[in-house]
Amino acid sequence: MLTLNALTTIKPYFKTFKAWRLVLIGTSSARFRLSDSLWQENVAFAYPHEEYLYFKGDPEVVLRKIGELIAMFDRGELFFQEENHSLEEIALGVDNEVIIKPIVYASIKSLLKEKGFIHPYRRAKKAIPEINPKFEKMGLIEYLSDDIVVLHGLKYMFQVRRSGYGIVWFDIYSPAYSLTEGRILPPRGLRSLGLSEEYKKRASLSPEKRLEMLNSILSLLADNGFTITLRFPDGDVVGIAKDFIILQTRGESE
């Protein structure tokens, strides 16, 4: 048997994934900044696509919040008419993966934030643990020096299958981090400190250790030890079974 570091949803949620959309015209930068603001305030998980803003959230609350946020933008960056926004409820399906994925990523990001992980890069699907005694005890923080640590976090990728099920791929992400500078160190920074070799020893995990650490983090994310629940501002949830996908090899199936 072959074990994949991937988890699957417990239902085919994405055959019919309800959301809302409204017309929101503006620069790409402004539309994404608005989406980020809605996420930060947990008002909606949103994604701008073509002339629309797609989102999961309470539509009345979202409309009101967009009206408030518009004042943050320069004139001409966004065009939104609160009285004529063409709001409509829609059912996204497997052919709408380009819209579904960023909305689901927003939920994963919120869950990781709730559990004490931060995303050092805004768009990258990578999260590192906060500097916390709990994570030191779990072995997710290893000191290379008084200032430099290896942080064992997660990198992840989400896919929508034609069946309507979703798959989330997880792996360990282990960057070097400077406590005083509050940032991830590039390889050049490690070389200048003479810590490259020691970093490689700590960050290059054996398959068994990598799997053990991955299970430890996923257990932290699971509500009951069995299911990871992704929550959305409109009250919907997506359940992910905390069991790795297992494939039979050719010899075993014969």
C-alpha atoms as an extended CHARMM CRD file, in Angstrom:
* protein
*
       254  EXT
         1         1  MET       CA              0.0000000000        0.0000000000        0.0000000000  PROA      1               0.0000000000
         2         2  LEU       CA              1.0620000000        3.5700000000       -0.6580000000  PROA      2               0.0000000000
         3         3  THR       CA              0.1790000000        6.3080000000        1.8250000000  PROA      3               0.0000000000
         4         4  LEU       CA             -0.2780000000        9.8110000000        0.4480000000  PROA      4               0.0000000000
         5         5  ASN       CA              0.0870000000       12.8990000000        2.6140000000  PROA      5               0.0000000000
         6         6  ALA       CA             -3.3590000000       13.9990000000        1.4860000000  PROA      6               0.0000000000
         7         7  LEU       CA             -6.7560000000       14.1480000000        3.1750000000  PROA      7               0.0000000000
         8         8  THR       CA            -10.1750000000       14.0600000000        1.5650000000  PROA      8               0.0000000000
         9         9  THR       CA            -13.4460000000       15.7490000000        2.4700000000  PROA      9               0.0000000000
        10        10  ILE       CA            -16.0860000000       13.5460000000        4.0660000000  PROA      10              0.0000000000
        11        11  LYS       CA            -18.7440000000       14.6180000000        1.5550000000  PROA      11              0.0000000000
        12        12  PRO       CA            -18.8210000000       15.8440000000       -2.0790000000  PROA      12              0.0000000000
        13        13  TYR       CA            -19.3600000000       19.4380000000       -0.9030000000  PROA      13              0.0000000000
        14        14  PHE       CA            -18.2010000000       20.9340000000       -4.1800000000  PROA      14              0.0000000000
        15        15  LYS       CA            -20.8690000000       19.4360000000       -6.4120000000  PROA      15              0.0000000000
        16        16  THR       CA            -22.9800000000       22.3290000000       -5.1300000000  PROA      16              0.0000000000
        17        17  PHE       CA            -21.0360000000       24.9410000000       -3.1830000000  PROA      17              0.0000000000
        18        18  LYS       CA            -23.3090000000       27.8690000000       -2.4080000000  PROA      18              0.0000000000
        19        19  ALA       CA            -21.9370000000       31.3890000000       -2.5080000000  PROA      19              0.0000000000
        20        20  TRP       CA            -22.8780000000       34.9310000000       -3.4320000000  PROA      20              0.0000000000
        21        21  ARG       CA            -21.5630000000       37.3010000000       -6.0300000000  PROA      21              0.0000000000
        22        22  LEU       CA            -21.9020000000       40.9700000000       -6.8250000000  PROA      22              0.0000000000
        23        23  VAL       CA            -20.5230000000       43.3010000000       -9.4510000000  PROA      23              0.0000000000
        24        24  LEU       CA            -17.3300000000       44.9900000000       -8.2640000000  PROA      24              0.0000000000
        25        25  ILE       CA            -15.2660000000       46.8410000000      -10.8260000000  PROA      25              0.0000000000
        26        26  GLY       CA            -11.8200000000       48.2100000000      -10.0980000000  PROA      26              0.0000000000
        27        27  THR       CA             -8.1020000000       47.5940000000      -10.2590000000  PROA      27              0.0000000000
        28        28  SER       CA             -6.8890000000       44.0860000000       -9.5290000000  PROA      28              0.0000000000
        29        29  SER       CA             -4.8370000000       45.3290000000       -6.5750000000  PROA      29              0.0000000000
        30        30  ALA       CA             -7.7890000000       47.1400000000       -4.9920000000  PROA      30              0.0000000000
        31        31  ARG       CA            -10.1470000000       44.1930000000       -5.4360000000  PROA      31              0.0000000000
        32        32  PHE       CA             -7.7090000000       41.7990000000       -3.7520000000  PROA      32              0.0000000000
        33        33  ARG       CA             -7.0440000000       44.2690000000       -0.9320000000  PROA      33              0.0000000000
        34        34  LEU       CA            -10.7750000000       44.5050000000       -0.3280000000  PROA      34              0.0000000000
        35        35  SER       CA            -11.0070000000       40.7000000000       -0.2210000000  PROA      35              0.0000000000
        36        36  ASP       CA             -8.1470000000       40.6060000000        2.3060000000  PROA      36              0.0000000000
        37        37  SER       CA             -9.9150000000       43.1760000000        4.4960000000  PROA      37              0.0000000000
        38        38  LEU       CA            -13.1160000000       41.1150000000        4.4790000000  PROA      38              0.0000000000
        39        39  TRP       CA            -11.0750000000       38.0620000000        5.5320000000  PROA      39              0.0000000000
        40        40  GLN       CA             -9.2150000000       39.9080000000        8.2970000000  PROA      40              0.0000000000
        41        41  GLU       CA            -12.5010000000       41.0270000000        9.8400000000  PROA      41              0.0000000000
        42        42  ASN       CA            -14.0380000000       37.5510000000        9.3330000000  PROA      42              0.0000000000
        43        43  VAL       CA            -16.9070000000       39.1210000000        7.4130000000  PROA      43              0.0000000000
        44        44  ALA       CA            -16.5090000000       37.0340000000        4.2600000000  PROA      44              0.0000000000
        45        45  PHE       CA            -14.1330000000       34.7400000000        2.4310000000  PROA      45              0.0000000000
        46        46  ALA       CA            -14.0530000000       36.3460000000       -0.9900000000  PROA      46              0.0000000000
        47        47  TYR       CA            -12.3730000000       36.1600000000       -4.3750000000  PROA      47              0.0000000000
        48        48  PRO       CA            -12.5680000000       38.6820000000       -7.2360000000  PROA      48              0.0000000000
        49        49  HSD       CA            -13.0190000000       37.0340000000      -10.6200000000  PROA      49              0.0000000000
        50        50  GLU       CA            -13.8200000000       38.8300000000      -13.8680000000  PROA      50              0.0000000000
        51        51  GLU       CA            -16.2940000000       41.6250000000      -13.0270000000  PROA      51              0.0000000000
        52        52  TYR       CA            -17.6100000000       39.9190000000       -9.8810000000  PROA      52              0.0000000000
        53        53  LEU       CA            -16.6740000000       39.5140000000       -6.2460000000  PROA      53              0.0000000000
        54        54  TYR       CA            -17.5690000000       35.9690000000       -5.1560000000  PROA      54              0.0000000000
        55        55  PHE       CA            -17.9500000000       35.3830000000       -1.4340000000  PROA      55              0.0000000000
        56        56  LYS       CA            -19.2860000000       33.2740000000        1.3990000000  PROA      56              0.0000000000
        57        57  GLY       CA            -20.7520000000       35.3990000000        4.1570000000  PROA      57              0.0000000000
        58        58  ASP       CA            -23.9280000000       37.1490000000        5.2610000000  PROA      58              0.0000000000
        59        59  PRO       CA            -24.7830000000       39.2860000000        2.2030000000  PROA      59              0.0000000000
        60        60  GLU       CA            -26.2940000000       42.1610000000        4.1990000000  PROA      60              0.0000000000
        61        61  VAL       CA            -23.2330000000       42.3590000000        6.4580000000  PROA      61              0.0000000000
        62        62  VAL       CA            -20.8980000000       42.1110000000        3.4620000000  PROA      62              0.0000000000
        63        63  LEU       CA            -22.6730000000       44.9080000000        1.5710000000  PROA      63              0.0000000000
        64        64  ARG       CA            -22.5330000000       47.1610000000        4.6090000000  PROA      64              0.0000000000
        65        65  LYS       CA            -18.8600000000       46.4130000000        5.2280000000  PROA      65              0.0000000000
        66        66  ILE       CA            -17.9060000000       47.0100000000        1.5840000000  PROA      66              0.0000000000
        67        67  GLY       CA            -19.6560000000       50.3700000000        1.8040000000  PROA      67              0.0000000000
        68        68  GLU       CA            -17.4870000000       51.2210000000        4.8280000000  PROA      68              0.0000000000
        69        69  LEU       CA            -14.2490000000       49.9150000000        3.2910000000  PROA      69              0.0000000000
        70        70  ILE       CA            -14.6300000000       51.7970000000        0.0110000000  PROA      70              0.0000000000
        71        71  ALA       CA            -13.5420000000       54.9620000000        1.8470000000  PROA      71              0.0000000000
        72        72  MET       CA            -10.0840000000       53.3920000000        2.3510000000  PROA      72              0.0000000000
        73        73  PHE       CA             -9.3990000000       53.3700000000       -1.3890000000  PROA      73              0.0000000000
        74        74  ASP       CA             -8.2940000000       56.1300000000       -3.7060000000  PROA      74              0.0000000000
        75        75  ARG       CA            -10.8900000000       57.5880000000       -6.0030000000  PROA      75              0.0000000000
        76        76  GLY       CA            -11.2200000000       55.4600000000       -9.1200000000  PROA      76              0.0000000000
        77        77  GLU       CA             -9.7250000000       52.2770000000       -7.6150000000  PROA      77              0.0000000000
        78        78  LEU       CA            -13.1090000000       50.6480000000       -6.9940000000  PROA      78              0.0000000000
        79        79  PHE       CA            -16.5690000000       51.1820000000       -8.4320000000  PROA      79              0.0000000000
        80        80  PHE       CA            -19.3680000000       49.8650000000       -6.2400000000  PROA      80              0.0000000000
        81        81  GLN       CA            -22.9660000000       51.0170000000       -6.1630000000  PROA      81              0.0000000000
        82        82  GLU       CA            -24.5900000000       49.9270000000       -2.9290000000  PROA      82              0.0000000000
        83        83  GLU       CA            -28.0490000000       50.4360000000       -4.4240000000  PROA      83              0.0000000000
        84        84  ASN       CA            -27.2750000000       48.6730000000       -7.7170000000  PROA      84              0.0000000000
        85        85  HSD       CA            -24.8310000000       45.8740000000       -6.9520000000  PROA      85              0.0000000000
        86        86  SER       CA            -26.5350000000       42.9710000000       -8.7920000000  PROA      86              0.0000000000
        87        87  LEU       CA            -26.2030000000       40.7020000000       -5.7470000000  PROA      87              0.0000000000
        88        88  GLU       CA            -27.1530000000       37.1020000000       -6.4830000000  PROA      88              0.0000000000
        89        89  GLU       CA            -26.8410000000       33.7280000000       -4.8100000000  PROA      89              0.0000000000
        90        90  ILE       CA            -25.1850000000       31.0970000000       -6.9530000000  PROA      90              0.0000000000
        91        91  ALA       CA            -24.2300000000       27.4260000000       -6.7710000000  PROA      91              0.0000000000
        92        92  LEU       CA            -20.6030000000       26.8240000000       -7.6760000000  PROA      92              0.0000000000
        93        93  GLY       CA            -19.6280000000       23.3940000000       -8.9830000000  PROA      93              0.0000000000
        94        94  VAL       CA            -16.5510000000       21.4200000000       -9.9350000000  PROA      94              0.0000000000
        95        95  ASP       CA            -16.0660000000       23.5290000000      -13.0610000000  PROA      95              0.0000000000
        96        96  ASN       CA            -15.6430000000       26.5930000000      -10.8290000000  PROA      96              0.0000000000
        97        97  GLU       CA            -12.4670000000       25.3800000000       -9.0980000000  PROA      97              0.0000000000
        98        98  VAL       CA            -10.7000000000       28.6720000000       -9.8790000000  PROA      98              0.0000000000
        99        99  ILE       CA            -13.2290000000       30.4350000000       -7.6060000000  PROA      99              0.0000000000
       100       100  ILE       CA            -13.7440000000       27.7120000000       -5.0000000000  PROA      100             0.0000000000
       101       101  LYS       CA            -10.0390000000       27.1990000000       -4.2530000000  PROA      101             0.0000000000
       102       102  PRO       CA             -9.2190000000       30.6960000000       -2.9090000000  PROA      102             0.0000000000
       103       103  ILE       CA            -12.3950000000       30.7010000000       -0.8050000000  PROA      103             0.0000000000
       104       104  VAL       CA            -11.4100000000       27.3560000000        0.7440000000  PROA      104             0.0000000000
       105       105  TYR       CA             -7.8310000000       28.5740000000        1.1880000000  PROA      105             0.0000000000
       106       106  ALA       CA             -9.2060000000       31.5140000000        3.1830000000  PROA      106             0.0000000000
       107       107  SER       CA            -10.9280000000       29.0570000000        5.5350000000  PROA      107             0.0000000000
       108       108  ILE       CA             -7.7590000000       26.9580000000        5.9380000000  PROA      108             0.0000000000
       109       109  LYS       CA             -5.8000000000       30.1300000000        6.6790000000  PROA      109             0.0000000000
       110       110  SER       CA             -8.3470000000       31.1480000000        9.3400000000  PROA      110             0.0000000000
       111       111  LEU       CA             -8.1860000000       27.7250000000       10.9820000000  PROA      111             0.0000000000
       112       112  LEU       CA             -4.3890000000       27.8300000000       11.1020000000  PROA      112             0.0000000000
       113       113  LYS       CA             -4.4910000000       31.3480000000       12.5550000000  PROA      113             0.0000000000
       114       114  GLU       CA             -6.9230000000       30.1810000000       15.2440000000  PROA      114             0.0000000000
       115       115  LYS       CA             -4.5420000000       27.3440000000       16.1540000000  PROA      115             0.0000000000
       116       116  GLY       CA             -1.5030000000       29.6270000000       16.4630000000  PROA      116             0.0000000000
       117       117  PHE       CA              0.0700000000       29.5380000000       12.9980000000  PROA      117             0.0000000000
       118       118  ILE       CA              0.9330000000       32.5350000000       10.8700000000  PROA      118             0.0000000000
       119       119  HSD       CA              1.4670000000       32.9370000000        7.1220000000  PROA      119             0.0000000000
       120       120  PRO       CA              4.7910000000       34.7380000000        6.5750000000  PROA      120             0.0000000000
       121       121  TYR       CA              3.9860000000       35.3780000000        2.9170000000  PROA      121             0.0000000000
       122       122  ARG       CA              0.5600000000       36.7550000000        2.0920000000  PROA      122             0.0000000000
       123       123  ARG       CA             -0.2260000000       34.6180000000       -0.9560000000  PROA      123             0.0000000000
       124       124  ALA       CA              1.9020000000       31.5180000000       -0.3210000000  PROA      124             0.0000000000
       125       125  LYS       CA              0.1600000000       28.4710000000        1.1320000000  PROA      125             0.0000000000
       126       126  LYS       CA              2.7330000000       28.1210000000        3.9070000000  PROA      126             0.0000000000
       127       127  ALA       CA              2.2650000000       28.5810000000        7.6500000000  PROA      127             0.0000000000
       128       128  ILE       CA              4.7060000000       28.6170000000       10.5600000000  PROA      128             0.0000000000
       129       129  PRO       CA              4.0470000000       28.2420000000       14.2950000000  PROA      129             0.0000000000
       130       130  GLU       CA              4.1020000000       31.2790000000       16.5520000000  PROA      130             0.0000000000
       131       131  ILE       CA              6.9420000000       31.3900000000       19.0760000000  PROA      131             0.0000000000
       132       132  ASN       CA              5.1320000000       29.6510000000       21.8870000000  PROA      132             0.0000000000
       133       133  PRO       CA              6.1470000000       27.1590000000       24.6280000000  PROA      133             0.0000000000
       134       134  LYS       CA              3.3610000000       24.8400000000       23.4410000000  PROA      134             0.0000000000
       135       135  PHE       CA              4.9860000000       24.5060000000       20.0410000000  PROA      135             0.0000000000
       136       136  GLU       CA              8.4440000000       24.0840000000       21.5700000000  PROA      136             0.0000000000
       137       137  LYS       CA              7.0810000000       21.1600000000       23.5640000000  PROA      137             0.0000000000
       138       138  MET       CA              5.6500000000       19.6760000000       20.3550000000  PROA      138             0.0000000000
       139       139  GLY       CA              9.1010000000       19.8930000000       18.7500000000  PROA      139             0.0000000000
       140       140  LEU       CA              7.9780000000       22.4510000000       16.1580000000  PROA      140             0.0000000000
       141       141  ILE       CA             10.5990000000       24.9830000000       17.2810000000  PROA      141             0.0000000000
       142       142  GLU       CA             14.2810000000       24.0050000000       17.3120000000  PROA      142             0.0000000000
       143       143  TYR       CA             17.0440000000       26.4190000000       18.2860000000  PROA      143             0.0000000000
       144       144  LEU       CA             20.1520000000       26.7220000000       16.1250000000  PROA      144             0.0000000000
       145       145  SER       CA             21.4070000000       29.6260000000       18.2560000000  PROA      145             0.0000000000
       146       146  ASP       CA             19.9830000000       32.1140000000       20.7420000000  PROA      146             0.0000000000
       147       147  ASP       CA             18.4780000000       34.0120000000       17.8290000000  PROA      147             0.0000000000
       148       148  ILE       CA             17.9670000000       31.5410000000       14.9710000000  PROA      148             0.0000000000
       149       149  VAL       CA             15.3880000000       28.7690000000       15.0820000000  PROA      149             0.0000000000
       150       150  VAL       CA             13.9760000000       26.1690000000       12.7150000000  PROA      150             0.0000000000
       151       151  LEU       CA             10.1960000000       26.4040000000       12.6130000000  PROA      151             0.0000000000
       152       152  HSD       CA              8.3020000000       23.2870000000       11.5210000000  PROA      152             0.0000000000
       153       153  GLY       CA              5.0140000000       24.3660000000       10.0050000000  PROA      153             0.0000000000
       154       154  LEU       CA              2.8050000000       23.3790000000        7.0960000000  PROA      154             0.0000000000
       155       155  LYS       CA              2.5760000000       23.8980000000        3.3850000000  PROA      155             0.0000000000
       156       156  TYR       CA             -0.6220000000       22.8340000000        1.6860000000  PROA      156             0.0000000000
       157       157  MET       CA             -2.5150000000       22.5860000000       -1.5770000000  PROA      157             0.0000000000
       158       158  PHE       CA             -6.2310000000       22.1250000000       -2.2270000000  PROA      158             0.0000000000
       159       159  GLN       CA             -7.8750000000       20.4360000000       -5.2130000000  PROA      159             0.0000000000
       160       160  VAL       CA            -11.4720000000       19.8880000000       -6.3040000000  PROA      160             0.0000000000
       161       161  ARG       CA            -12.1260000000       16.4610000000       -7.8010000000  PROA      161             0.0000000000
       162       162  ARG       CA            -14.6680000000       15.7780000000      -10.5390000000  PROA      162             0.0000000000
       163       163  SER       CA            -16.6510000000       13.7620000000       -7.9740000000  PROA      163             0.0000000000
       164       164  GLY       CA            -17.2590000000       16.9190000000       -5.9290000000  PROA      164             0.0000000000
       165       165  TYR       CA            -14.9190000000       15.8150000000       -3.1530000000  PROA      165             0.0000000000
       166       166  GLY       CA            -11.9990000000       17.9850000000       -2.1540000000  PROA      166             0.0000000000
       167       167  ILE       CA             -8.4400000000       16.8930000000       -1.4150000000  PROA      167             0.0000000000
       168       168  VAL       CA             -5.9580000000       18.8030000000        0.7380000000  PROA      168             0.0000000000
       169       169  TRP       CA             -2.2730000000       17.9240000000        0.3980000000  PROA      169             0.0000000000
       170       170  PHE       CA             -0.1400000000       18.6960000000        3.4390000000  PROA      170             0.0000000000
       171       171  ASP       CA              3.6000000000       18.5920000000        4.0170000000  PROA      171             0.0000000000
       172       172  ILE       CA              6.0420000000       19.9360000000        6.5770000000  PROA      172             0.0000000000
       173       173  TYR       CA              7.5440000000       23.3550000000        5.8800000000  PROA      173             0.0000000000
       174       174  SER       CA             10.7200000000       24.0610000000        7.8680000000  PROA      174             0.0000000000
       175       175  PRO       CA             12.2990000000       27.4880000000        7.2840000000  PROA      175             0.0000000000
       176       176  ALA       CA             14.9860000000       29.1290000000        9.4070000000  PROA      176             0.0000000000
       177       177  TYR       CA             13.7040000000       32.1440000000       11.3440000000  PROA      177             0.0000000000
       178       178  SER       CA             15.4020000000       35.0690000000       13.0710000000  PROA      178             0.0000000000
       179       179  LEU       CA             13.7750000000       35.9330000000       16.3950000000  PROA      179             0.0000000000
       180       180  THR       CA             15.2970000000       39.4130000000       16.5750000000  PROA      180             0.0000000000
       181       181  GLU       CA             14.4660000000       40.3220000000       12.9840000000  PROA      181             0.0000000000
       182       182  GLY       CA             11.0890000000       38.5770000000       13.0170000000  PROA      182             0.0000000000
       183       183  ARG       CA             11.5050000000       37.1040000000        9.5570000000  PROA      183             0.0000000000
       184       184  ILE       CA             12.4500000000       33.9790000000        7.6380000000  PROA      184             0.0000000000
       185       185  LEU       CA             16.1380000000       33.7990000000        6.7880000000  PROA      185             0.0000000000
       186       186  PRO       CA             17.2490000000       33.0470000000        3.2120000000  PROA      186             0.0000000000
       187       187  PRO       CA             20.0520000000       30.4920000000        2.6100000000  PROA      187             0.0000000000
       188       188  ARG       CA             22.5660000000       33.3280000000        2.1940000000  PROA      188             0.0000000000
       189       189  GLY       CA             21.7790000000       34.5880000000        5.6990000000  PROA      189             0.0000000000
       190       190  LEU       CA             22.3740000000       31.1380000000        7.1640000000  PROA      190             0.0000000000
       191       191  ARG       CA             25.6920000000       30.7880000000        5.3430000000  PROA      191             0.0000000000
       192       192  SER       CA             26.9080000000       34.1220000000        6.6930000000  PROA      192             0.0000000000
       193       193  LEU       CA             26.1750000000       32.8840000000       10.2350000000  PROA      193             0.0000000000
       194       194  GLY       CA             27.8410000000       29.5090000000        9.6540000000  PROA      194             0.0000000000
       195       195  LEU       CA             24.5850000000       27.6690000000       10.3700000000  PROA      195             0.0000000000
       196       196  SER       CA             23.8270000000       26.1050000000        6.9820000000  PROA      196             0.0000000000
       197       197  GLU       CA             24.8990000000       22.5660000000        7.8460000000  PROA      197             0.0000000000
       198       198  GLU       CA             23.1790000000       22.5510000000       11.2230000000  PROA      198             0.0000000000
       199       199  TYR       CA             20.0130000000       23.9000000000        9.6010000000  PROA      199             0.0000000000
       200       200  LYS       CA             20.0280000000       21.1050000000        7.0110000000  PROA      200             0.0000000000
       201       201  LYS       CA             20.3230000000       18.5020000000        9.7740000000  PROA      201             0.0000000000
       202       202  ARG       CA             17.2890000000       19.9010000000       11.6200000000  PROA      202             0.0000000000
       203       203  ALA       CA             15.1470000000       20.6860000000        8.5710000000  PROA      203             0.0000000000
       204       204  SER       CA             15.8040000000       17.4740000000        6.6010000000  PROA      204             0.0000000000
       205       205  LEU       CA             13.4800000000       15.0900000000        8.3930000000  PROA      205             0.0000000000
       206       206  SER       CA             13.4060000000       11.3370000000        7.8620000000  PROA      206             0.0000000000
       207       207  PRO       CA             10.1580000000       10.0370000000        6.2930000000  PROA      207             0.0000000000
       208       208  GLU       CA              9.1290000000        8.5800000000        9.6680000000  PROA      208             0.0000000000
       209       209  LYS       CA              9.8260000000       11.8150000000       11.5660000000  PROA      209             0.0000000000
       210       210  ARG       CA              8.1130000000       13.8960000000        8.8830000000  PROA      210             0.0000000000
       211       211  LEU       CA              4.9870000000       11.7290000000        9.0850000000  PROA      211             0.0000000000
       212       212  GLU       CA              5.0060000000       11.8480000000       12.8860000000  PROA      212             0.0000000000
       213       213  MET       CA              5.2880000000       15.6290000000       12.9070000000  PROA      213             0.0000000000
       214       214  LEU       CA              2.6240000000       16.0120000000       10.2380000000  PROA      214             0.0000000000
       215       215  ASN       CA              0.2290000000       13.8300000000       12.2350000000  PROA      215             0.0000000000
       216       216  SER       CA              0.9480000000       15.9020000000       15.3340000000  PROA      216             0.0000000000
       217       217  ILE       CA              0.0490000000       19.1820000000       13.6120000000  PROA      217             0.0000000000
       218       218  LEU       CA             -3.0390000000       17.7510000000       11.9030000000  PROA      218             0.0000000000
       219       219  SER       CA             -4.2570000000       16.3960000000       15.2410000000  PROA      219             0.0000000000
       220       220  LEU       CA             -3.9810000000       19.9280000000       16.5980000000  PROA      220             0.0000000000
       221       221  LEU       CA             -6.2130000000       21.1490000000       13.7650000000  PROA      221             0.0000000000
       222       222  ALA       CA             -8.8350000000       18.4390000000       14.2430000000  PROA      222             0.0000000000
       223       223  ASP       CA            -11.8640000000       19.1960000000       16.4140000000  PROA      223             0.0000000000
       224       224  ASN       CA            -12.2770000000       15.7020000000       17.8070000000  PROA      224             0.0000000000
       225       225  GLY       CA             -9.1360000000       13.9760000000       16.6590000000  PROA      225             0.0000000000
       226       226  PHE       CA            -10.9190000000       12.5950000000       13.6030000000  PROA      226             0.0000000000
       227       227  THR       CA            -12.2170000000       15.5230000000       11.5400000000  PROA      227             0.0000000000
       228       228  ILE       CA            -10.7110000000       18.8480000000       10.5180000000  PROA      228             0.0000000000
       229       229  THR       CA            -13.5680000000       21.3290000000       10.1590000000  PROA      229             0.0000000000
       230       230  LEU       CA            -13.3080000000       24.2930000000        7.8290000000  PROA      230             0.0000000000
       231       231  ARG       CA            -15.7870000000       27.0160000000        8.7730000000  PROA      231             0.0000000000
       232       232  PHE       CA            -17.1320000000       29.8230000000        6.6050000000  PROA      232             0.0000000000
       233       233  PRO       CA            -18.6890000000       33.1670000000        7.6060000000  PROA      233             0.0000000000
       234       234  ASP       CA            -22.0730000000       32.1500000000        6.1710000000  PROA      234             0.0000000000
       235       235  GLY       CA            -22.2910000000       29.2560000000        8.6530000000  PROA      235             0.0000000000
       236       236  ASP       CA            -21.3570000000       26.4870000000        6.2080000000  PROA      236             0.0000000000
       237       237  VAL       CA            -18.7330000000       23.9100000000        7.1450000000  PROA      237             0.0000000000
       238       238  VAL       CA            -16.5450000000       21.4920000000        5.2140000000  PROA      238             0.0000000000
       239       239  GLY       CA            -15.3740000000       18.3820000000        7.0610000000  PROA      239             0.0000000000
       240       240  ILE       CA            -12.0440000000       16.7580000000        6.2000000000  PROA      240             0.0000000000
       241       241  ALA       CA            -11.2930000000       13.2350000000        7.4370000000  PROA      241             0.0000000000
       242       242  LYS       CA             -7.9570000000       13.1740000000        9.3070000000  PROA      242             0.0000000000
       243       243  ASP       CA             -6.8730000000        9.9920000000        7.5990000000  PROA      243             0.0000000000
       244       244  PHE       CA             -4.2340000000        9.8920000000        4.9180000000  PROA      244             0.0000000000
       245       245  ILE       CA             -5.3210000000        8.5630000000        1.5300000000  PROA      245             0.0000000000
       246       246  ILE       CA             -4.0610000000        5.0140000000        0.9980000000  PROA      246             0.0000000000
       247       247  LEU       CA             -3.5850000000        3.5490000000       -2.4830000000  PROA      247             0.0000000000
       248       248  GLN       CA             -3.2110000000       -0.1030000000       -3.3110000000  PROA      248             0.0000000000
       249       249  THR       CA             -0.1730000000       -0.9940000000       -5.3690000000  PROA      249             0.0000000000
       250       250  ARG       CA             -0.5590000000       -3.1360000000       -8.4740000000  PROA      250             0.0000000000
       251       251  GLY       CA              0.7430000000       -6.3000000000       -6.7820000000  PROA      251             0.0000000000
       252       252  GLU       CA             -1.6580000000       -5.9710000000       -3.8670000000  PROA      252             0.0000000000
       253       253  SER       CA             -4.7270000000       -5.5710000000       -6.0720000000  PROA      253             0.0000000000
       254       254  GLU       CA             -4.0190000000       -8.7080000000       -8.1360000000  PROA      254             0.0000000000
